[in-house]
């Protein structure tokens, strides 16, 4: 009985032991992949209703802890490429880069599972618009500033590592023009979700 009690205490201590606790001055590097899922029905343009497709790309995050459990994170990615349809007809593709800076708080950072919440600002750069078919010339999407929200869970796998599952909402609105004539605004407002391996250093 005494041996069993000692083993139970040791097991509980192992579960409760600090693992990758985030302290002021720490850095976290995350390597993973995320999918950008624009909301359905992205806006009514002069030429019809616009829809922007989804895409999955590798991502990198870097977070610096301004205080214990409070981090400032930047996410960057390979360029996302989206199919664009108007009135149900595929008209081409567009690429974008959406770097997002977030301030986020990590709860239970000494536990095995650590949730976090964050909010910040996004800048989306659109480029390589390639239009074909019914419109006859390339469309142009204006770059966008917007707010962002972030939530996720870190599952600790050691003193310096964790598997992260997270989701973001980003406010992305872009004015669309064709040959210098404005067609309207697309409200992309995607959910961005994915997974990453996070390393503390």
Secondary structure as GFF3:
##gff-version 3
##sequence-region A 1 201
A	DSSP	alpha_helix	2	16	.	.	.	ID=ss1
A	DSSP	beta_strand	27	37	.	.	.	ID=ss2
A	DSSP	beta_strand	43	45	.	.	.	ID=ss3
A	DSSP	beta_strand	48	52	.	.	.	ID=ss4
A	DSSP	beta_strand	55	67	.	.	.	ID=ss5
A	DSSP	beta_strand	70	77	.	.	.	ID=ss6
A	DSSP	beta_strand	80	86	.	.	.	ID=ss7
A	DSSP	beta_strand	89	97	.	.	.	ID=ss8
A	DSSP	beta_strand	100	106	.	.	.	ID=ss9
A	DSSP	beta_strand	113	131	.	.	.	ID=ss10
A	DSSP	beta_strand	139	141	.	.	.	ID=ss11
A	DSSP	beta_strand	144	156	.	.	.	ID=ss12
A	DSSP	beta_strand	161	170	.	.	.	ID=ss13
A	DSSP	beta_strand	173	178	.	.	.	ID=ss14
A	DSSP	beta_strand	181	187	.	.	.	ID=ss15
A	DSSP	beta_strand	191	200	.	.	.	ID=ss16
###
